[in-house]
């Protein structure tokens, strides 16, 4: 029963890790990678004691390796490009001037 639960959890975590690794949220795939790896190790220990087949463990580890390699590749080779910030700076200056004008137009009564 525990082995089946770990296999299901390992496959779900490994598939989630692969899916997250190919999206822009590839940094979040580290958590499912760790969960799938730990589940794979636990399944391996249980299978060694029971002397059963380890084919499912191989599939989990293959998906973990794929997700980990994609995550590492994206973290090394992806660069975040910053666009033209001149327009943003100009808009900030205009907003600052507008707020100064609004504050100057407000009359404050000192009769509190």
MIPA-57652 format. One line per 5 residues: their letters; for each residue x, y, z of N, C-alpha, C, O. Coordinates in nm, 2 decimals. Each point is the difference from the previous one (the first is absolute). Layout:
// MIPA-57652
a = X,Y,Z,X,Y,Z,X,Y,Z,X,Y,Z  ...
***
This chain:
// MIPA-57652
xxxxx = 0.08,-0.12,0.00,-0.08,0.12,0.00,0.09,0.13,0.00,-0.03,0.09,-0.08  0.13,-0.09,0.16,0.09,0.11,0.01,0.08,0.02,-0.13,0.02,0.11,-0.05  0.01,-0.22,-0.01,0.08,0.00,-0.12,-0.09,0.06,-0.11,0.05,0.09,-0.08  -0.18,-0.12,0.07,-0.08,0.05,-0.10,-0.03,0.15,0.02,0.00,0.08,-0.10  -0.01,-0.04,0.22,-0.02,0.14,0.03,0.13,0.08,-0.04,-0.01,0.11,-0.05
xxxxx = 0.12,-0.16,0.08,0.13,0.07,-0.03,0.02,0.00,-0.15,0.05,0.10,-0.06  -0.09,-0.20,-0.01,0.01,0.00,-0.15,-0.09,0.10,-0.06,0.04,0.08,-0.09  -0.17,-0.07,0.14,-0.09,0.10,-0.05,0.05,0.14,0.03,0.00,0.09,-0.09  0.05,-0.06,0.21,0.05,0.13,0.04,0.12,0.03,-0.08,0.02,0.12,-0.04  0.07,-0.22,0.02,0.12,0.02,-0.08,-0.03,0.04,-0.14,0.06,0.09,-0.06
xxxxx = -0.15,-0.16,-0.01,-0.04,0.03,-0.14,-0.06,0.14,-0.01,0.03,0.07,-0.09  -0.12,-0.04,0.18,-0.07,0.13,0.00,0.10,0.11,0.02,0.00,0.10,-0.08  0.09,-0.11,0.17,0.10,0.10,0.03,0.10,0.01,-0.12,0.04,0.11,-0.04  0.00,-0.22,-0.02,0.09,0.00,-0.12,-0.07,0.06,-0.12,0.07,0.08,-0.07  -0.19,-0.11,0.05,-0.07,0.06,-0.12,-0.02,0.15,0.03,0.02,0.08,-0.09
xxxxx = -0.06,-0.04,0.21,-0.01,0.14,0.03,0.13,0.08,-0.01,0.01,0.11,-0.05  0.10,-0.18,0.08,0.13,0.06,-0.01,0.04,0.02,-0.15,0.05,0.11,-0.03  -0.08,-0.20,-0.05,0.03,0.01,-0.14,-0.09,0.11,-0.06,0.05,0.09,-0.08  -0.17,-0.08,0.11,-0.09,0.11,-0.05,0.04,0.13,0.05,0.01,0.10,-0.08  0.03,-0.08,0.20,0.05,0.13,0.05,0.13,0.03,-0.06,0.03,0.12,-0.01
xxxxx = 0.05,-0.22,-0.02,0.14,0.03,-0.05,-0.01,0.06,-0.14,0.09,0.08,-0.04  -0.20,-0.10,-0.04,0.00,0.05,-0.13,-0.08,0.13,-0.01,-0.01,0.06,-0.10  -0.05,-0.02,0.21,-0.07,0.13,0.01,0.10,0.11,0.05,0.11,-0.03,0.04  -0.16,0.15,-0.05,0.09,0.11,0.06,0.02,-0.01,0.15,0.08,0.07,0.05  -0.16,-0.15,0.01,0.01,-0.02,0.15,0.10,-0.12,0.03,-0.03,-0.07,0.09
xxxxx = 0.13,0.06,-0.16,0.09,-0.11,0.01,0.07,-0.01,0.13,0.04,-0.11,0.05  -0.03,0.22,0.02,0.07,0.00,0.13,-0.09,-0.07,0.11,0.05,-0.05,0.10  -0.18,0.04,-0.12,-0.09,-0.06,0.09,0.01,-0.16,-0.02,-0.06,-0.07,0.09  0.12,0.03,-0.19,0.00,-0.15,-0.03,0.10,-0.07,0.10,0.00,-0.12,0.00  0.08,0.19,0.07,0.09,-0.06,0.09,-0.07,-0.08,0.11,0.05,-0.11,0.04
xxxxx = -0.16,0.16,0.01,-0.07,-0.06,0.11,-0.05,-0.14,-0.04,0.02,-0.10,0.07  -0.10,0.09,-0.19,-0.04,-0.13,-0.04,0.11,-0.09,-0.04,-0.01,-0.13,0.02  0.12,0.18,-0.06,0.12,-0.08,-0.03,0.05,-0.07,0.12,0.03,-0.12,0.00  -0.02,0.19,0.11,0.04,-0.05,0.13,-0.09,-0.11,0.05,0.04,-0.10,0.05  -0.18,0.13,-0.06,-0.10,-0.09,0.05,0.01,-0.13,-0.08,-0.01,-0.11,0.06
xxxxx = 0.02,0.12,-0.19,0.00,-0.12,-0.09,0.13,-0.08,0.03,0.00,-0.12,0.00  0.11,0.19,0.02,0.13,-0.07,0.02,-0.01,-0.08,0.14,0.04,-0.11,0.00  -0.09,0.18,0.10,-0.02,-0.07,0.13,-0.09,-0.12,-0.01,0.03,-0.11,0.05  -0.14,0.13,-0.12,-0.09,-0.11,-0.02,0.06,-0.12,-0.08,-0.02,-0.12,0.03  0.10,0.16,-0.13,0.07,-0.11,-0.07,0.10,-0.07,0.08,0.02,-0.12,-0.01
xxxxx = 0.05,0.19,0.10,0.09,-0.07,0.09,-0.07,-0.09,0.10,0.05,-0.11,0.03  -0.16,0.16,0.02,-0.08,-0.09,0.09,-0.05,-0.12,-0.07,0.00,-0.11,0.06  -0.05,0.13,-0.18,-0.05,-0.12,-0.08,0.11,-0.10,-0.02,-0.02,-0.12,0.00  0.14,0.18,-0.03,0.12,-0.09,-0.03,0.03,-0.08,0.13,0.03,-0.12,-0.01  -0.03,0.18,0.12,0.03,-0.07,0.13,-0.11,-0.11,0.02,0.03,-0.11,0.04
xxxxx = -0.16,0.14,-0.06,-0.10,-0.09,0.02,0.01,-0.12,-0.10,-0.02,-0.12,0.03  0.05,0.15,-0.15,0.02,-0.10,-0.11,0.12,-0.09,0.03,-0.01,-0.12,-0.03  0.11,0.17,0.09,0.12,-0.08,0.03,-0.04,-0.10,0.11,0.04,-0.12,-0.01  -0.12,0.16,0.11,-0.04,-0.09,0.10,-0.09,-0.11,-0.05,0.01,-0.11,0.04  -0.11,0.15,-0.13,-0.09,-0.09,-0.05,0.05,-0.08,-0.12,-0.06,-0.10,-0.05
xxxxx = 0.18,0.15,-0.01,0.06,-0.06,-0.11,-0.10,-0.01,-0.12,-0.02,-0.10,-0.07  -0.04,0.22,0.04,-0.09,0.02,-0.11,0.06,0.08,-0.11,0.11,0.05,0.01  -0.18,-0.03,-0.12,0.05,0.07,-0.11,0.01,0.15,0.03,-0.07,0.05,0.08  0.17,0.01,-0.15,0.02,0.14,0.02,-0.02,0.08,-0.12,0.06,0.11,-0.02  -0.15,-0.15,-0.07,-0.03,0.07,-0.12,-0.06,0.14,0.02,0.03,0.09,-0.06
xxxxx = -0.12,-0.09,0.15,-0.07,0.13,0.03,0.10,0.10,0.06,-0.02,0.12,-0.02  0.11,-0.17,0.10,0.10,0.10,0.06,0.09,0.06,-0.11,0.03,0.12,0.00  0.00,-0.20,-0.11,0.07,0.05,-0.11,-0.07,0.11,-0.07,0.06,0.10,-0.04  -0.19,-0.11,0.02,-0.08,0.10,-0.06,0.00,0.13,0.08,0.01,0.11,-0.05  -0.03,-0.13,0.18,0.00,0.12,0.09,0.13,0.07,-0.01,0.01,0.13,-0.01
xxxxx = 0.10,-0.20,0.02,0.14,0.06,-0.01,0.02,0.06,-0.13,0.07,0.11,-0.01  -0.11,-0.17,-0.10,0.02,0.06,-0.13,-0.07,0.14,-0.01,0.05,0.10,-0.05  -0.18,-0.10,0.10,-0.07,0.13,0.00,0.06,0.10,0.09,0.01,0.12,-0.03  0.05,-0.16,0.14,0.07,0.09,0.09,0.12,0.06,-0.07,0.03,0.12,0.01  0.05,-0.21,-0.08,0.12,0.05,-0.07,-0.04,0.10,-0.11,0.07,0.10,-0.01
xxxxx = -0.17,-0.13,-0.06,-0.05,0.09,-0.11,-0.04,0.13,0.06,0.05,0.11,-0.05  -0.13,-0.11,0.15,-0.04,0.13,0.07,0.11,0.08,0.05,0.01,0.12,-0.01  0.09,-0.19,0.08,0.11,0.06,0.06,0.09,0.06,-0.11,0.05,0.12,0.02  -0.03,-0.19,-0.13,0.09,0.05,-0.11,-0.07,0.12,-0.06,0.07,0.10,-0.04  -0.20,-0.10,0.02,-0.07,0.11,-0.06,0.01,0.13,0.09,0.01,0.11,-0.05
xxxxx = -0.03,-0.14,0.18,0.00,0.11,0.09,0.14,0.07,0.01,0.02,0.12,0.00  0.09,-0.21,0.00,0.13,0.06,0.00,0.03,0.07,-0.13,0.06,0.11,0.00  -0.10,-0.17,-0.11,0.02,0.07,-0.13,-0.06,0.14,-0.01,0.06,0.09,-0.04  -0.19,-0.09,0.09,-0.07,0.13,-0.01,0.06,0.10,0.10,0.00,0.12,-0.03  0.05,-0.16,0.14,0.06,0.09,0.10,0.13,0.06,-0.05,0.04,0.11,0.03
xxxxx = 0.03,-0.19,-0.11,0.13,0.04,-0.05,-0.01,0.09,-0.12,0.06,0.10,-0.01  -0.14,-0.14,-0.09,0.00,0.06,-0.13,-0.11,0.10,-0.02,0.00,0.07,-0.10  -0.10,-0.06,0.19,-0.10,0.10,-0.02,0.04,0.13,0.06,0.05,0.01,0.11  -0.07,0.10,-0.19,0.03,0.13,0.05,-0.13,0.09,0.00,-0.08,-0.01,-0.09  0.07,0.08,0.19,-0.12,0.09,0.00,0.04,0.13,-0.06,0.10,0.07,0.04
xxxxx = -0.18,-0.03,-0.14,0.03,0.12,-0.08,-0.08,0.12,0.06,-0.12,-0.02,0.03  0.18,0.13,-0.01,-0.06,0.12,0.05,-0.03,0.08,-0.12,0.10,0.04,-0.08  -0.22,0.00,0.06,-0.04,0.09,-0.12,0.05,0.14,0.02,0.08,0.03,0.09  -0.13,0.05,-0.17,0.03,0.15,0.00,-0.07,0.06,0.13,-0.12,0.00,0.00  0.20,0.04,0.09,-0.06,0.06,0.12,-0.01,0.15,0.00,-0.05,0.06,0.09
xxxxx = 0.08,0.00,-0.21,-0.02,0.15,-0.01,-0.14,0.04,0.02,-0.03,0.10,0.06  -0.06,-0.18,-0.13,-0.14,0.04,0.01,-0.05,-0.01,0.14,-0.08,0.08,0.05  0.12,-0.19,0.02,-0.04,-0.02,0.14,0.05,0.12,0.09,-0.08,0.05,0.08  0.20,-0.01,-0.10,0.05,0.11,0.08,-0.07,0.13,-0.03,-0.03,0.08,0.09  0.00,-0.06,-0.22,-0.07,0.12,-0.03,-0.14,0.00,0.06,-0.05,0.11,0.04
xxxxx = -0.02,-0.22,-0.05,-0.13,-0.01,0.06,0.00,0.02,0.15,-0.09,0.06,0.06  0.20,-0.11,0.01,0.01,0.02,0.14,0.02,0.15,0.04,-0.06,0.05,0.09  0.14,0.02,-0.18,0.02,0.14,0.02,-0.13,0.08,-0.02,-0.03,0.09,0.08  -0.05,-0.13,-0.18,-0.13,0.07,-0.02,-0.09,-0.03,0.11,-0.08,0.10,0.04  0.07,-0.22,0.02,-0.08,-0.03,0.11,0.04,0.08,0.12,-0.09,0.05,0.08
xxxxx = 0.22,-0.03,-0.06,0.05,0.08,0.11,-0.05,0.14,-0.01,-0.04,0.06,0.10  0.06,0.00,-0.22,-0.04,0.14,-0.02,-0.15,0.01,0.02,-0.05,0.10,0.06  -0.03,-0.19,-0.11,-0.15,0.01,0.02,-0.04,-0.01,0.14,-0.09,0.08,0.05  0.16,-0.16,0.03,-0.04,-0.01,0.14,0.05,0.12,0.07,-0.07,0.05,0.10  0.18,0.02,-0.14,0.04,0.12,0.07,-0.11,0.11,-0.03,-0.03,0.08,0.09
xxxxx = -0.02,-0.08,-0.22,-0.10,0.10,-0.03,-0.13,-0.02,0.08,-0.06,0.09,0.04  0.02,-0.22,-0.03,-0.12,-0.03,0.08,0.02,0.04,0.15,-0.10,0.05,0.06  0.22,-0.07,-0.01,0.02,0.04,0.14,0.00,0.15,0.02,-0.05,0.05,0.10  0.10,0.02,-0.20,0.00,0.15,0.01,-0.14,0.06,-0.01,-0.03,0.10,0.06  -0.06,-0.17,-0.13,-0.14,0.04,-0.02,-0.09,-0.02,0.12,-0.10,0.06,0.02
xxxxx = 0.14,-0.15,0.07,-0.08,-0.03,0.12,0.02,0.11,0.10,0.11,0.04,0.04  -0.22,0.01,0.01,0.00,0.10,0.10,-0.02,-0.06,0.14,-0.09,-0.08,0.01  0.18,0.11,0.08,-0.01,-0.06,0.13,-0.05,0.10,0.10,0.06,0.11,0.01  -0.16,-0.14,0.06,-0.06,0.09,0.10,0.08,-0.03,0.13,0.03,-0.11,0.04  0.01,0.22,0.02,0.08,-0.01,0.13,-0.09,0.02,0.12,0.05,0.03,0.11
xx = -0.18,-0.05,-0.13,-0.09,0.02,0.11,-0.03,-0.13,0.08,-0.12,-0.02,0.04  0.21,-0.06,-0.03,-0.03,-0.13,0.06,-0.01,0.02,0.15,-0.03,-0.10,0.07
***
